[in-house]
Amino acid sequence: MLIEYFRRVYNYNLWIVAIELFLIGLVVYWVVDFLEGTRGERLFRSVIFILIAGFLILNLVVKRYDFVRLQYLYNGFLILVLILAVAAFQPEIRRALLRIGQLRFRATYSSRLVTVIDQIVAAVFDLAAAKKGAIIVIERRIALGEFIENGIPMDSVVTAELLKTIFTPPAPLHDMAVVIRDDRIVAASVELPMAEAGSVGGVELGSRHRAAIGISAGSDALCIVVSEETGIVSVAKAGNLTRNLSPEQLRNYLAEQLGQNVPAHGRFSLRNVKSADTGKQV
């Protein structure tokens, strides 16, 4: 049966078949890349496997033995899969549409990004002045869906007041991380992977700083931490933690990392910032 199927395929124009397979492969690759790190990625792989298996069964068995009723049920199953996919992938579909919109209105997006950075910096240093601990993760290219799913879902505009409210005890969400995607807070009370216990500049790392190092080491996310004990602001990227940032330094660094079109007041490198405190847990 398999030989007969490939014989039928061989009768088609091979160039047309190759182009069609290439285009299908591009679409599948784009979808898997877009869903990487989310619950949708696992669902998509499962759906693709079921559809391919069903297609092969139909062509190798059903058409050969004329199982008309089985073919009718499979066609109905495809419609059901389409309906379930729309429901299951609703967050991912919304995210895709937002990205398409951002491609068209890049200038507007950059303007929003400036506002987001200003709101984050304002919240971070108000929390630092009050010595209220905080950890803010900014998602970039690599999706953080597997961690977001374990938190409390949100869909809120990033504002300094909301961030300060979340991290002010005894708010029920203040202990863990907030995740920001584009200009939205997508989840709070998110548990992050912890890096091994260690120190930076002779200072022992607390749980927030270890979590910041852990999430930045396993992704391209930026993670901002406010120390509850010292009020010092730190940022983690690629598994490296830099401490004791000023508001201007943090704003400029976020501007450089998140968008070339965002105006920054002078260039800033993490290598220019060194820890200034010793002997206390951060």
N, C-alpha and C positions, 0 to 999 in steps of 0.2 A: 504493500500500500504506500509506503513511504517513497519507494522508487517511482511509482506511478504519479505521485503528487509532484515530485521534482521534475518529472518528464513534462507535465502540464505547464509548470512554471517556465521551463526552458523554451517552450513554444512562444512565449511573450518576447517583445523587444527587450534585450538585456540592458540596453542603455536606459530605457524608461524605467525598468525595474530597479536599476542601480540608483538612479536619481530619486525615485520615490523612497527607497530604503534610506538613502542619505538624509532626505528631508525629515522623514519620520524619526531617524536617529537624532537629528539636531533638536527636534521638539522635545523628545524624551529626555535628552541630556539637559536642556534648558530647564525643564520642569524639575528634574531631580536636583540640579544645582541650586535652583531657587528654593526648594523645600529642604535642603540639607540642614540637618540638626533639629528638625521639627518633627512633631507627631505625624504630619502630613507626608513626610518622606516614607515612613514605614507603611502607611496606608496606600500610598501610590505604588510602591513596589509590589504590595500584595495584590492590588487591583490589576496591575499589568500582568502579573503571573497568571491570575485567574483568566483574564481575557485571552492571553496567548494560548493557554492550555485548552480553553474552550474552542478557540478558532481551529486549532490543530485537530481536535476531536471531531469537530463538524466536518472538516475537509477530508479527513482520513477514514472516518467511520460512517458518519451520518449520510453523506452524499453517496457513498459506495453502496450502502444497504438501504437507502431511501427511508430513513427514520424521520418521516415528516413531522410527527408530533414532537419528537425530541428537538428538532430544529425550531419549531414554533415556540417551545418553552425557552430555548436559549435566546431567541430574539426578545422575548418578554423579559428575560433576565438582564439583557443588556440595557433595556429601558430602566429597570429597577436600579442597576448599578449607576447609571447616569444621575438619577434622582438622589441616590444616597451620596454620590460623590459631591454634588453641589452642596448638600447639607454638611458633609464631613469636612470639606475643604473650604468652608465659608471664610475662616480667618485668613487662609492663604490667598483665596481669590481677592479678598478685600485688599490685602497687602500688594498683590500684583497690580491691581487697578490703581492703587496709590502711586506705585512706582512709575506706571505709564504716565500718570498725570504729572509726576515730578519731572519726567523727561521733557514734557511740553512747556512746563512753567518753571524752568530752572532758576530764573531770577527771583521769582516769588519764593521758591524753596530756600534759596540762600538768605533772603530777607528773614524768613521764619527761623532759619538756623542761627542767625545773629541773636534773635530774641531768645531762643532756647538757651544758648550759651550764657547770655546775660542773666537769665533766670536761675540757671544752675549755679553760677558763680555767686550771685546774691544769696541764695539759700545756703550754700556751703559755708560761706564766711559768717553769716548770721548764726548758723549752728555752731561753728567753731568758736565764736565769741562767747556763746552760752555753754560751751563744752558739752554739747550733745552729740553723741556718736552717730555717724551716718556712713552708708556705703551706697554709691550710685554707679551703676553699670551702664555704659553707653554702647549699645549694640552697633556693630559696623557690618562688614561683609559677611562674616560667619554668623549664621542664625543661632540664637540661644534658646530655641524652643524647648529643648529637653529640660532646661532649668526653669523657664517661665511657666511650664505646665504644672510645676510643683508649688508655685506661688499663688497669690491672690490676683486673679485677672483684673485689669483696669484698662480703661481707654480714655485717658484724660490728657488735656493739654498740659504741657510742662509749665508750671508756675512756681515761683519761689515760695509763695504761701502754702501751696499744697505739699511741696517737698518738706518744708519745715513742720507742717502738721503731722505728716507721716512719721517723721523721726523724733517727735517730741514725746517723751514718756508722759503718761502711761498709755499712749496710743498702741493698740494691739499689733500694729505692723512695724513698729520702730526697730525691732531687734535684727532683722535681716536686710536684704538688699532690695533696692528699687531698680528696675530695668527700663531704660529709655530707648525707644526705637524712633528714629527721625524726630518728629516734634511731639511725640506722645509718650506718656508713661503707660507702659503696657502691662506691668505687673509689680506688685509689692510683696514683701515678706518672702522673697525668693532665697532659697538656700543655695549657696555656692560651694563648689569643691574647695577643700582646704589644702593649701600648700603645707609642706612639712615645717615643723617648728624651726625657727632660725632667728637671725638677727640682721639688722641693717645698721652699720656704723656703731656696733656694740650695743644696740638697743634691742631688747627682746620683742618679738612681734606678737601682737594680740590677735584675737580671732578674726576681727574685721580685716586687718592687713594681710593675714594669711589667706583669707578668702579672696581678697583683691588680687593677690599674686596668683592664686590658683586659677581663677577665671580668665585672667589675662594671659596666662601661660598656655591655656588650652584653646584660645581663640584670639581674634584680633580686636577684642573689645577694649575700651578704655574704662578704667575703674577709679573713681574718686573716693577717698576715705577721709573721714573726719575723726580724729582721736577723741574719745570721750574723756580721757585723763588729762591730755595736754592741750587739746584744741588745735593741734597741728593738722594741716591739710596735706594729704599725700595723693599721688596719682600712680597707678600701676599700668604698665604696658609691656606686653611680650614677656611676662614673668619678672619684670624689673620694677622695683618700687623706689620712687623718688619722693622725698619728704620736704616739709617746710616751705611750701609754695605761697607766694603772695597772691592777692586777687588778680593783679595784672598779669603775672606769670601764668596762672591757671587759664585765664581768658585767652591769652595769646596762644598758648599751647593747644587748647581745644579748637581754636579757630584754624590753626595750621593742620591739625589732624583730621578735622571733619569736613573741611571744604576750602578749596583754593580761592573761592570768590568771597570768603568771609574776611572783612577787614580786621587786621590785628595791629595792635599798637607796638610795632617793633618786633623783630624776629626773636624767637625764644627756643632754646634747646634744653632738654632735660639735663644735659651734662653741666649746665651752668648753675644748677641748684644742688646744694649739698645740705645734709642734715646738720642742724645746729644744736641739737639737744642730745644728752646722753643720760644713761642710768635709769630711765623709767620705761615701763612697758607702754607701747604705742597703741 
